[in-house]
Amino acid sequence: MGFGKIIGITVVGVGIIGAVGFMVLKSPIGQQFTGQSNSMEPIGTPVRIEAASLGDLQRTVSAPGSIEPRTLVKISSQVSAKVLALPFREGDLVQEGDVVVRLDPQNLVAALDSAKAGLKQQEASLLGAEASLINARLQFERLQSLHETGDATKAELDGAEAQFLNAQSNKAVIEASIDQAKARIEQAEKDLENTNITSSITGLVISLSTEVGETVIVGTTNNPGSVIMEIADLSEMLLKAAVDEANIAPVEVGQDTTIYINAYTDRTYTGTVSNIARKRQVASDGTGTFEVEIPIDLEEGETLYTGLTASTDIAVEHFYDAILVPSQAVLDRRIEDLPQDVVEGNEQIDPNKTFARVVYKVVDGKAIATPVIVGASDLTSSVVTEGLEEGDQIIVGPYRVLVTLRHDMNVRDMNAETEEVDADSPDSDNNSEDSESDDDQSEDTTDSENQEDTNPNRPVIQIRRLKKYYKVGEEVVRALDGVDLDIHNNEFVAIMGASGSGKSTLMNILGCLDKPTNGAYVLNNKPTHKLGMSALARVRNEEIGFIFQTFELLNRASALRNVMLPMLYSSRHIFSARKRAKNALKRVSLDDRMTHRPNQLSGGQRQRVAIARALVNDPSILLADEPTGNLDSKTTVEIIELFKELHNAGQTIIVVTHEEDVAGHADRIVRLRDGRIISDHPTESDPIHQDWVDRMASGRGSLAEVTQAERELNHIADQKRQVMTIILSPIALIVRFLWQTVFLALAQVWANKTRSMLTALGIIIGVWAVISVMSGLNGMRGFVLAEFEKFGARKMWVWGEVPDNKRAVMSWTDVKLSVYEANLLLDKAPSIEELTPICNNSWPVTAEQKRLPSVRVTGIWPEWHGIEDRQVLFGRPFSRIDDSERRQVCLINDQGIEELGLDTDPTGDYILISGRRFLIIGVVETKDAGGFGGGQARTELFIPFATHKMMNPYTWTNFMVQMVSPDASEDAQAEIRFILRNHRDLQPEDEDTFGMFVLQDEIQQFNAVAGVIGIIAGSVVGISLVVGGIGIMNIMLVSVSERTREIGLRKAMGAKPPIVLCQFLVEAVVLCIVGGLVGLVLAIVTVAVMANLPQLSALEHTEISKFAIVLAIGFSALVGVVFGMGPAIKASRLNPIDALRHE
């Protein structure tokens, strides 16, 4: 035996042994032997489970503020003067009545003297004015008497009267001036007294803003006066808190508070709300707040500094003996994603909303989505007012499981497993014998479970609450809507219903061709609704026999081979497949038609072949879908009689039909309408069937027929399945033939090793060049794409944007995005999977150890975690409750932990963000700054989006969007543009007031360019493969000449020309592939060198491209076919006798 044959036999033997070993290891016995049996592993996803418990909770409103004294006096001067003395300094204790400021009285004394002198002057003037008044009065009285006697004229009398009145006026003016002079004296005396300023309270000097020698001034309407000092009574302090306008409604006077003073991190204070301002105050950043005064409860003798930054939690609502759950256990789920049986009639779900709040209860090892109504919550727990009861087992973690948790998912308690392992581990060495006995018991149990249940009353089929929904556009089609059905051994059941009733859907699920949306389907004690695809295929092969309306036979196969078809996929009858197929055909009276093809059989015979095929693996049930739909009446009777014979022999049969006469032969009729069972009666008591029998007897009825449209659809589906069957049928024969020819080719290559390798040198160089060049290009492409991928291939960004032609009439406030638009996009854009609004601000952040003056603080929705794929390392992520309640909670990255000097796990610690007290609830992984050339990681803080907007309502908002797939970028952009333009009422001629950026568009452009470069490079280096092919053709021509006698011998032994052609053709292909494999090894070495050269750092992640391997080896094989075809044809055309005579 030649060495080549030894190699071939060895390869074949190893392959067979490996295949057998693989099948054995995959069998149940092999899995138990290797410890990989599914039965040995816990079933379900590990989760943390806690019981819903009763407890107390208080709802709080948080607000920042500052510490101020209840009584504060600002000392200012009532006169303008120079400060002469300041008896008390800042920090000194002042008693009520103490002189705290002395002013220089010199100028005020002079002013007093001047005022007194002015008074004396005015008093002297008053004496002269009184004398003038007396003289004027006497003159007026004398002329008045003369005028009465006619001795004085009227003019003289009027002049005297005017002089008299003028004298009275002068006296009044002087008297007023005297009053003014007295007032000036009195004011000067008071000003002189005010040079000594006293304190009106007992307290400490907390501020001193003037020094001796400085001049203080009196305040006016436009100019404030000088404040010399401030004196405060520090025995009574209060917190002036700025409560956000969104949170002010529940705050009332008398509510208890907890106060946190930033300077005293080791303790907290208490207080009670005493006053609430009624006027809204607006800060420079637009934040609206209301001032709330809270007196602080201090210990006797305790004082606080004024102006300290602080925050408070005001207890606005208390709950006692309420059902509490951890806040992270409350999840938001889209209502459309919840099962219909959970949604329908559930009072905890508002159908007008997009999301519903749910918790997942654990019932019989399954996660059950349970809608709930959530009341108040604090930073860790939430009150569930409806939907849960005390003691309900709910899933509370971990986070990675919570975000992917779905209804009816199998789960297990990870804490229980840990306790079980801890309990067993100390005695593990001492219990080996017990373990062995337990294993034996387990095997016995497994065997007993696998034994067939012979109970005749056990249903073969058990269906409970079976539902199947299809979504057609926006409409949900309920093909099956809560079907309950039991079918026992040896029953003959007919399933009937009009088109659209759900009977075909039910048949598909019964046959394990489809899976239900919800509900349970148990077949022979196997829960098929829980099985995977491989397990379902096994069930279809071993438990179910299918009979189709259009027979579904292989046209080019005989009846025998058609019947053998199911056993090709079963290991139960490997050595008796042919015998069983013959017996099955005899059972249906076709033992004389075994070698006939379907086109040589009548319709009834073809259906009998289909029945024999269905029976060959001894299925538990026969499923017949309209078995007589394409048959004439005579053949229909024959098939029905055959069904009855099978039923009498103990076979369970289920027939889906629309024909009452066919259903009449069954023992039981199940009728469906709109996805529900409307009747289930024995045939003799089925009212519809009896009515049909009566109408047929009276000549008033007719058989129902399948519509032509249904027949055409079924025919198309049958043709597709038939084509696939015909394609797959010859595969085994082709593989066997190719293996034999490859064996012969390898033997020939080995017999001429040196010549073969020299011949393949061109192929070796070509493959080496193709793979090396394309791998290098792909490495560079991968490097560039990796930089792109750091931003996310499914991401896109949306922002407000003022069009260039509207900048004069529009501002940024007119185009900024809103939360309403975010929800609108989530509801209306099917290409959007998730979305989060994002806003940023740089604020100071303070921890116990350090203060960072400017940290980027980002407001996000909980969906940000999934879009950014940023895992929570410690603690928990944000929840919808955190956002809706505007909680002052935050997430920090590990870079921020380091810069702020916090513990590795700082969850539960507090930090100050822009003066507000925030609880750290989790730590997110730090994301590389990315970009070409990289970048340093930075401190990141994340807070709920609504909380961020509360702190700065005018901050700019962008949307981060995650599309359903990278290929959906065009659809997503079109949907966003349509929705936002409609919402913003933009006319067709108007430009967009928003912008979008999709990274996938840039990636596609780069891929297009990279693809062109790859094709050009591959084409250039591929020339070497053509050169190698010419060498292959040359050596194969020489081989034909050398082996002419061998060819003649093979033909004499019966080798046909095609066999000879294939032999030489495969030999050429194998030679090329061997050269290709050698070139592949050289390329692997070359790529490894490239990836490790420091000068080629961009190629450090370069790997052998699978496409390059396939292209190079495939092209090598193609070269072998093209250039080996000529010599192979020459060999196949040789005359045997001439070849044998060749010398």
Secondary structure, DSSP 8 states (H G I E B T S, - for coil): --HHHHHHHHHHHHHHHHHHHHHHHHSHHHHHHHT--GGGS--SEEEEEEE-EEEEEEEEEEEEEEEEEEEEEEEE-SS-EEEEE----TT-EE-TT-EEEEE--HHHHHHHHHHHHHHHHHHHHHHHHHHHHHHHHHHHHHHHHHHHHTSS-HHHHHHHHHHHHHHHHHHHHHHHHHHHHHHHHHHHHHHHHTTEEE-SS-EEEEEE---TT-EE----SSS---EEEEEEEEEEEEEEEEEETTT-TT--TT-EEEEEETT-TT--EEEE--EE-SS-EE-TTS-EEEEEEEEB---TT----TT-EEEEEEEEEEEEEEEEEEGGG-EEEEGGGS-HHHHTT-TT--TTSSEEEEEEEEETTEEEEEE-EEEEE-SSEEEEEES--TT-EEEEE-HHHHTT--TTEEEEEHHHHHHHHHHHGGGTTTTHHHHHHHHHHHHHHHHHHHS----TTSEEEEEEEEEEEEEETTEEEEEEEEEEEEEETT-EEEEE--TTSSHHHHHHHHTTSS--SEEEEEETTEEGGG--HHHHHHHHHHHEEEE-TT----TTS-HHHHHHGGGGG-STTTTSHHHHHHHHHHHTT-TT-TT--GGGS-HHHHHHHHHHHHHTT--SEEEEESTTTTS-HHHHHHHHHHHHHHHHTT-EEEEE-S-HHHHTTSSEEEEEETTEEEEEEEGGG-HHHHHHHHHHHHT--------HHHHHHHHHHHHHHHHHHHHHTTHHHHHHHHHHHHHHHHHHHHHTHHHHHHHTHHHHHHHHHHHHHHHHHHHHHHHHHHHHHTT-TTEEEEEE---GGGTTT--HHHH---HHHHHHHHHH-TTEEEEEEEEEEEEEEE-SS-EEEEEEEEEE-TTHHHHHT--EEEE----HHHHHTT--EEEEEHHHHHHHT--SS-TT-EEEETTEEEEEEEEE------STT-------EEEEHHHHHHH-TTS-EEEEEEESSGGGHHHHHHHHHHHHHHHTT--TTS--SEEEEEHHHHHHHHHHHHHHHHHHHHHHHHHHHHHHHHHHHHHHHHHHHHTHHHHHHHHHTT--HHHHHHHHHHHHHHHHHHHHHHHHHHHHHHHHHHHH-GGGGGGTT----HHHHHHHHHHHHHHHHHHHHHHHHHHHT--HHHHHT--
